[in-house]
């Protein structure tokens, strides 16, 4: 299926600047809002009119009509509690988890300060899965988060302290995952890194 080039097109207050990879099988586009803020949006949300600004449009509507208007009606749902806990860990110094998140500089991206945006990007958690950051030193954002099982999260945390990181196409990748993807021994890959091989040279030998 041919990819539709959205570069230069406008959707509400957003002007599409360039393509920026994929998210959940959908092409994502870097957009510039009329208010000056950059925003990553998946093709689906642009083409279906679900996203028309960086969030400023909703904020203006909130200021005009007041916070008492009907919203998503999901404040008692599991996904809403997940979102609220994420914000709390990163921003509330009084919660126990703050020392492992906010105190370490872990932040929630601007887009996810809105529950509606978080829910649009992540949807409901699959059974027995919870929110996980792919890079434990990175913040909460669509590019760095996934739904994962408890065992997958434990593995991620366990290897994070000593794991080597490769930056491929602008994305951080764990050496253990790169080795598995390309079918190369992890020790060989680590040895090349320790010998000062560039990422380009490493990838060219793996391809």
C-alpha positions in Angstrom: 0.0 0.0 0.0 1.4 3.4 -1.0 2.1 5.9 1.7 0.2 9.1 1.4 2.6 12.1 1.6 1.1 14.6 4.0 4.1 17.0 3.9 3.0 20.6 3.6 -0.7 19.8 4.2 -2.7 21.6 6.9 -5.1 20.0 9.4 -6.8 22.6 11.5 -4.0 24.5 13.2 -1.4 21.9 12.3 1.0 22.1 9.3 2.8 18.9 8.5 6.6 19.3 8.3 8.0 15.8 7.7 7.5 12.1 8.4 8.9 10.8 11.6 8.7 7.0 11.6 5.8 4.7 12.7 3.7 4.2 15.8 1.6 1.1 16.1 1.8 0.5 12.4 0.8 4.0 11.5 3.1 6.7 9.9 3.7 9.6 12.3 4.3 13.2 11.2 6.1 16.1 12.8 3.6 19.0 12.7 3.9 22.7 13.6 1.0 24.2 15.4 0.0 27.8 14.7 0.8 28.6 18.3 4.4 27.5 17.6 4.5 24.1 19.3 5.8 21.0 17.5 3.7 17.9 17.8 4.0 14.3 16.5 0.7 12.9 15.2 -0.2 9.6 13.5 -1.7 9.7 10.0 -5.0 8.3 11.3 -5.6 11.2 13.7 -4.8 13.8 11.1 -6.9 12.3 8.3 -9.9 11.6 10.5 -9.8 15.1 12.0 -9.3 13.8 15.5 -6.2 16.0 16.1 -6.4 19.5 14.9 -3.9 21.3 17.2 -1.1 20.7 19.7 -3.8 20.8 22.4 -4.2 24.6 22.5 -7.6 24.3 20.8 -9.0 22.2 23.6 -7.4 24.5 26.2 -9.1 27.5 24.7 -12.4 25.7 24.6 -11.9 24.8 28.3 -11.2 28.4 29.2 -14.3 29.6 27.2 -16.8 27.1 28.5 -15.5 26.1 31.8 -14.2 22.9 33.3 -17.7 21.7 34.3 -18.5 20.6 30.7 -18.8 16.8 30.0 -15.4 15.1 29.3 -14.3 11.5 28.6 -16.2 10.1 31.6 -13.4 7.7 32.3 -12.1 9.0 35.7 -12.9 5.7 37.4 -11.3 3.5 34.7 -8.1 1.6 34.9 -6.5 3.5 32.1 -7.3 6.8 33.7 -5.7 5.6 37.0 -2.6 4.6 35.0 -2.4 8.1 33.5 -2.9 9.8 36.9 -0.3 7.6 38.5 2.2 8.4 35.8 1.7 12.1 36.3 1.9 11.7 40.1 5.2 9.8 40.0 6.8 12.4 37.9 5.4 15.6 39.5 4.3 14.9 43.1 7.2 15.0 45.5 5.0 13.6 48.3 4.4 10.2 46.7 6.8 7.3 47.4 7.6 6.7 43.7 8.8 10.2 43.1 12.4 9.4 44.1 12.6 6.9 41.2 10.9 9.1 38.6 10.6 12.8 39.0 13.6 13.1 41.2 15.6 11.3 38.5 14.4 13.8 35.8 11.8 11.5 34.3 9.1 13.7 32.8 5.8 13.3 31.0 5.8 14.8 27.5 3.6 17.8 26.9 1.1 15.8 24.8 0.4 13.4 27.6 -0.5 16.0 30.1 -3.9 15.6 28.5 -5.6 12.3 29.3 -7.4 12.4 26.0 -4.1 12.4 24.1 -2.7 9.7 26.3 -5.7 7.5 25.7 -5.7 8.2 21.9 -2.0 7.1 21.7 -2.1 4.1 24.0 -5.7 2.9 24.2 -6.6 0.4 26.9 -4.0 -1.8 28.4 -4.0 -5.4 27.1 -4.8 -8.0 29.8 -2.0 -8.5 32.3 0.1 -5.6 30.9 1.1 -2.3 32.4 2.7 0.9 31.1 6.4 0.5 30.5 9.2 2.8 29.3 11.5 1.2 26.7 14.4 3.4 27.8 14.4 3.5 31.6 16.3 6.8 31.5 13.8 8.4 29.1 10.5 10.0 29.8 6.9 9.1 29.2 6.0 9.7 25.5 4.5 7.8 22.6 7.9 7.0 21.3 9.3 5.5 24.5 6.3 3.7 26.0 4.6 0.4 25.4 2.3 -2.1 27.2 4.4 -4.9 28.7 4.0 -7.8 31.1 5.5 -7.7 34.6 8.3 -10.1 33.5 9.2 -7.9 30.5 9.4 -4.9 32.7 11.6 -6.7 35.2 13.9 -7.7 32.3 14.0 -4.2 31.1 15.0 -2.8 34.5 17.4 -5.6 35.2 19.5 -5.1 32.1 19.2 -1.3 32.0 21.9 -0.5 34.5 24.7 -2.4 32.6 23.1 -2.4 29.1 24.9 -0.9 26.2 22.9 1.3 24.0 23.1 1.8 20.3 21.4 4.8 18.6 20.0 3.6 15.3 18.1 6.0 13.0 17.7 8.3 16.0 16.3 5.7 18.3 17.9 4.1 21.3 18.2 0.3 21.0 19.5 -2.1 23.6 22.4 -4.2 22.4 20.6 -7.4 23.5 17.7 -6.6 21.3 19.9 -5.6 18.3 21.8 -8.8 18.6 18.6 -10.9 18.7 17.2 -9.0 15.7 20.3 -9.5 13.5 21.2 -13.0 14.8 24.6 -12.0 16.1 26.3 -13.1 19.3 25.9 -10.5 22.0 29.6 -10.8 23.0 30.7 -10.1 19.5 28.5 -7.1 19.3 29.7 -5.7 22.6 33.3 -6.3 21.6 32.9 -4.2 18.4 31.4 -1.4 20.5 34.2 -1.5 23.0 36.7 -1.4 20.2 35.2 1.9 19.1 33.3 0.8 16.0 30.9 3.4 14.7 27.2 2.5 14.6 27.4 2.7 10.8 30.2 0.2 10.6 28.4 -2.1 13.1 25.2 -2.0 11.1 26.9 -2.5 7.8 28.4 -5.8 9.1 25.1 -7.0 10.5 23.1 -6.3 7.4 
